[in-house]
Amino acid sequence: MNAKYALLGKFKDGSFALCTDEEIAKLLRLGRRERFAVRDMLLALCREGELLSDSRSRFGTAAQFGAVSGEFSGNERGFGFVLPDDGSAEMFIPPRAVKDALHGDTVLAFRTGSGDEGEILAVLSRGRRTVVGVYRREKQAGYLVPDDRRLCAEVYIPAGKNNGCKNGSKAVAAILSYKGRTPVGEIQETLGAQGDLFAEELSVLRAHGLREEFPAEAEAEARRQEARPISKRDLLGREDLREELIVTVDGEDTRDIDDAISVREEKGTFFLGVHIADVSHYVARGSLLDGEAYARGTSVYFPDLVLPMLPKALSNGICSLNEGVDRLALSCLMDINEKGE
């Protein structure tokens, strides 16, 4: 067994747990030159992921530090928080203890005392591969200043990696590597001039990874559903409300009409209906359309465009409560007395 792994064995059996290189050298009665060799081995074991070290230059395993994994949430003032995966209380990470972690990273952290303060030991995985911001050129190189200030660090863009991006432009940088807390990147896409509406919208799209297009297969399935006529079988178990006066509640410039209400009064009782399009009739659980809608989570609205949760053949078509056409809906029908009960 070589010296490095013999040293690791001493950590695993607890002999050197949370010791500094100086303390280990004293325990082994080593001279100055041998102490430097021990430190080199300790750093090598850290690079290999076998050991970790803290701000006090102590070394140990994750278990010996009492470390837990969690997501790091940064703050523009340099500090942050870690919410542990094991459900334990959130840790406050002061600036000195953040190390090279960036907002969104998955990290190993441990509590430094009996309170809520902690320290990051290592970054387990990076939270993002691209960053959106404003490109600032400095001589041959430059920096991308992130729109999301929780990242804190600017992305260094080396000479020849700006791909023609002009100073002051909104852009997307792909992260190539990390040097401490400074990511090194390359301009992947120029979005336009800072302050331009189209460029700012694109910035939001790219920053949040929003899906702009549907897969061709999902579009084709939506068109097949839209072309399907409402059959007698579809009406089984449904109540026919086509003779009721039902009013949609979306605005005149809406892109899809999801919701409607009906109300009438008889002898002091109000009959209130709240109606929504029955999307589940056309989007089967586990289908391609269901998976795409799940990935999107919701429709996203901008001043001049919308990214729908479902293809337009559904969202603006068969699942839109348009006037004068039959639509399948889910309705909540309520009888309400004069007291509102």
C-alpha positions in Angstrom: 0.0 0.0 0.0 1.5 3.4 -0.9 1.8 6.2 1.6 -1.2 8.2 0.2 -3.7 5.4 0.8 -2.1 4.5 4.1 -2.8 8.1 5.0 -6.4 7.7 3.8 -6.8 4.6 5.9 -5.9 6.6 9.0 -8.8 9.0 8.2 -11.2 6.1 7.6 -10.4 4.5 11.0 -10.8 7.9 12.7 -7.2 8.4 13.7 -6.7 11.6 11.8 -10.4 12.8 11.5 -10.6 16.6 11.3 -6.8 17.1 11.7 -4.7 19.7 9.9 -1.6 18.7 8.0 0.5 20.2 10.8 -1.3 18.1 13.4 -0.8 14.9 11.3 2.9 15.7 10.9 3.2 16.0 14.7 1.4 12.7 15.3 3.7 11.0 12.8 6.8 12.9 14.1 7.7 14.1 10.6 10.1 16.8 9.6 9.4 19.9 7.6 10.0 18.2 4.2 7.9 15.2 5.0 5.1 17.5 6.2 4.9 19.2 2.8 4.7 15.7 1.3 1.8 14.9 3.6 0.0 18.1 2.6 0.5 17.2 -1.1 -1.1 13.8 -0.5 -4.0 15.3 1.4 -4.7 17.7 -1.4 -4.5 14.9 -3.9 -7.1 12.9 -1.9 -9.3 16.0 -1.8 -9.1 16.3 -5.6 -10.0 12.6 -5.9 -13.0 13.2 -3.7 -11.8 10.9 -0.9 -11.3 13.7 1.6 -12.7 17.2 2.1 -11.1 20.3 3.8 -12.7 23.3 5.5 -11.7 26.9 6.0 -9.6 26.0 9.0 -7.5 23.6 6.9 -8.8 20.6 8.6 -9.2 17.4 6.6 -11.8 14.6 6.9 -14.5 12.6 5.3 -18.0 14.0 4.7 -19.3 11.9 7.6 -16.6 13.2 9.9 -17.6 16.8 9.2 -21.3 15.9 9.6 -21.8 17.2 6.0 -25.1 17.0 4.2 -26.0 17.6 0.6 -28.3 20.4 -0.5 -28.9 23.2 -3.0 -27.1 26.5 -2.5 -29.2 29.6 -2.9 -27.0 32.7 -3.4 -27.5 36.3 -2.6 -26.0 39.3 -4.5 -24.3 40.4 -1.3 -22.1 37.3 -1.3 -23.7 35.2 1.3 -26.2 32.4 0.8 -28.3 29.5 2.2 -28.2 25.7 1.9 -31.4 23.8 2.2 -30.3 20.2 3.1 -31.8 17.3 1.2 -32.4 15.4 4.5 -35.0 17.9 5.6 -32.9 19.4 8.4 -33.0 23.2 9.1 -31.6 25.6 6.5 -28.0 26.8 6.9 -26.8 30.3 6.6 -23.5 30.5 4.7 -21.5 33.7 5.3 -19.4 35.1 2.4 -16.2 33.7 3.8 -17.6 30.1 3.8 -19.2 30.1 0.3 -15.9 29.0 -1.4 -16.5 28.5 -5.1 -20.2 27.6 -4.9 -22.7 29.5 -7.2 -26.4 29.9 -6.9 -28.2 26.7 -7.9 -25.2 24.4 -7.3 -25.7 21.2 -5.3 -23.2 21.2 -2.5 -21.9 19.5 0.6 -22.1 21.7 3.7 -21.8 21.3 7.5 -22.8 23.3 10.5 -20.0 25.2 12.1 -21.6 25.5 15.5 -24.9 25.0 17.4 -26.7 27.7 15.4 -27.8 27.9 11.8 -24.4 29.0 10.4 -22.6 26.6 8.1 -19.8 26.2 5.6 -19.6 24.7 2.2 -17.1 21.9 1.8 -17.5 21.0 -1.8 -19.6 21.5 -5.0 -21.1 18.2 -6.0 -22.7 19.4 -9.2 -23.1 22.7 -11.0 -26.6 24.2 -11.3 -26.3 25.7 -14.7 -24.3 25.3 -17.9 -25.3 28.7 -19.4 -25.6 32.3 -18.0 -27.6 35.2 -19.4 -26.4 38.7 -19.0 -24.7 41.8 -20.4 -21.4 41.5 -22.2 -18.7 44.0 -21.1 -15.6 44.1 -23.2 -12.2 45.0 -21.6 -9.3 45.2 -24.1 -9.1 41.8 -25.8 -11.1 39.8 -23.2 -14.4 40.6 -21.4 -17.0 39.7 -18.9 -20.6 38.7 -18.9 -22.4 40.4 -16.0 -25.3 38.0 -15.1 -28.9 39.3 -15.1 -29.4 37.0 -12.0 -27.4 38.8 -9.4 -27.7 35.8 -7.1 -24.8 34.4 -9.1 -22.6 37.1 -7.8 -19.7 36.1 -10.0 -19.2 37.6 -13.5 -18.3 35.1 -16.3 -14.8 35.7 -17.7 -14.8 35.6 -21.5 -11.3 35.0 -22.8 -9.9 36.6 -25.9 -11.4 35.0 -29.0 -14.4 33.6 -27.1 -16.9 36.5 -27.6 -18.0 35.3 -31.1 -18.5 38.9 -32.3 -20.7 40.0 -29.4 -20.6 43.8 -29.1 -20.0 45.6 -25.8 -23.2 46.2 -23.9 -25.2 43.5 -25.7 -27.4 41.0 -24.0 -26.0 37.5 -24.5 -25.9 33.9 -23.4 -22.5 32.5 -22.3 -21.8 28.8 -22.1 -19.6 27.9 -19.1 -16.4 26.1 -20.0 -14.7 25.8 -16.7 -14.4 27.2 -13.2 -11.5 29.0 -11.6 -12.4 29.5 -8.0 -15.6 31.6 -8.0 -15.0 32.9 -11.5 -16.7 30.9 -14.2 -14.8 30.9 -17.6 -17.1 31.0 -20.6 -17.7 31.6 -24.3 -20.5 33.7 -25.8 -22.9 31.2 -27.3 -25.7 33.6 -28.5 -26.1 37.3 -28.9 -29.6 38.4 -28.1 -29.6 42.1 -29.0 -29.0 45.5 -27.4 -29.6 45.9 -23.7 -33.0 47.5 -23.1 -34.5 46.3 -26.4 -37.9 44.5 -25.7 -37.1 41.6 -28.0 -33.7 41.1 -26.5 -35.0 41.3 -22.9 -37.8 38.8 -23.7 -35.2 36.4 -25.2 -33.1 36.9 -22.0 -36.0 35.7 -19.8 -36.6 32.7 -22.2 -33.0 31.6 -22.1 -32.4 32.3 -18.4 -35.3 30.0 -17.4 -34.9 27.4 -20.1 -38.4 28.0 -21.4 -39.6 25.8 -24.2 -40.5 27.8 -27.3 -41.4 25.0 -29.7 -43.3 21.7 -29.4 -41.9 18.4 -30.8 -43.4 17.6 -34.2 -45.0 14.5 -32.7 -46.8 16.5 -30.0 -48.1 19.0 -32.6 -49.4 16.1 -34.8 -51.2 14.5 -31.8 -52.8 17.9 -30.9 -54.0 18.3 -34.5 -55.5 14.8 -34.4 -57.3 15.6 -31.2 -58.6 18.9 -32.6 -60.0 17.1 -35.7 -61.9 14.5 -33.6 -65.6 15.3 -33.7 -67.5 15.2 -30.4 -69.3 11.8 -30.4 -72.3 10.5 -28.6 -69.9 8.4 -26.5 -68.1 11.5 -25.4 -71.4 12.9 -24.1 -72.1 9.9 -21.8 -72.2 10.9 -18.2 -72.2 14.6 -19.0 -74.8 17.2 -18.4 -76.0 19.3 -21.3 -75.7 23.0 -20.4 -75.9 24.4 -24.0 -79.2 26.2 -23.2 -77.7 28.1 -20.3 -76.5 31.6 -20.6 -72.8 31.1 -20.0 -70.3 34.0 -20.1 -66.6 33.7 -20.6 -64.5 35.8 -18.3 -61.3 36.2 -20.3 -60.5 39.6 -21.8 -61.1 40.7 -25.4 -57.5 40.3 -26.4 -57.1 36.9 -24.8 -55.3 34.2 -26.7 -57.3 31.3 -25.3 -60.6 31.2 -23.4 -60.3 28.8 -20.5 -63.0 29.9 -18.0 -66.7 30.8 -17.9 -69.5 31.4 -15.4 -73.2 31.2 -15.4 -75.6 32.5 -12.8 -79.4 32.7 -12.3 -81.7 33.4 -9.3 -84.9 31.7 -8.3 -86.8 32.6 -5.1 -83.7 33.8 -3.2 -81.4 31.0 -4.3 -78.6 31.7 -6.7 -77.5 28.9 -9.1 -73.8 29.5 -9.9 -71.8 27.6 -12.4 -68.0 27.8 -12.9 -66.8 26.1 -16.0 -63.4 25.2 -17.4 -62.4 23.4 -20.6 -62.0 19.7 -20.0 -58.4 19.4 -21.2 -58.1 15.9 -19.6 -60.5 14.5 -22.2 -57.9 15.3 -25.0 -54.7 14.8 -23.0 -54.4 11.3 -21.7 -52.3 10.6 -18.6 -48.8 9.4 -19.7 -49.3 10.5 -23.3 -46.7 12.6 -25.3 -48.9 15.7 -24.8 -49.2 15.0 -21.0 -45.4 14.7 -20.7 -44.8 17.9 -22.7 -47.4 19.8 -20.5 -45.8 18.4 -17.3 -42.3 19.6 -18.4 -43.7 23.1 -19.1 -45.8 23.3 -15.9 -47.8 26.3 -17.1 -48.4 28.7 -19.9 -46.0 31.7 -19.8 -47.3 35.1 -21.0 -45.3 38.0 -22.3 -46.5 41.4 -23.5 -46.4 40.2 -27.2 -46.3 36.5 -27.1 -47.4 33.4 -25.1 -45.6 30.1 -24.6 -48.6 27.8 -24.2 -48.5 24.6 -22.0 -50.2 22.7 -24.9 -50.0 23.2 -28.7 -52.3 25.8 -30.1 -54.6 23.2 -31.8 -55.7 22.4 -28.2 -55.1 25.6 -26.2 -56.5 28.0 -28.8 -58.7 25.4 -30.5 -60.7 22.5 -29.1 -60.0 23.4 -25.5 -61.0 27.0 -25.9 -64.5 27.9 -24.9 -65.4 29.8 -28.0 -68.8 31.2 -28.7 -71.3 29.2 -30.7 -69.5 25.9 -30.8 -69.9 22.7 -28.7 -67.2 22.2 -26.1 -66.5 19.6 -23.4 -66.1 21.2 -20.0 -65.7 20.5 -16.3 -68.3 22.4 -14.3 -68.8 23.2 -10.6 -72.5 23.8 -10.0 -73.4 25.6 -6.8 -76.7 26.5 -5.0 -76.1 29.6 -2.9 -78.6 31.1 -0.5 -79.1 34.8 0.4 -76.5 34.4 3.2 -73.9 33.2 0.8 -74.0 29.7 2.1 
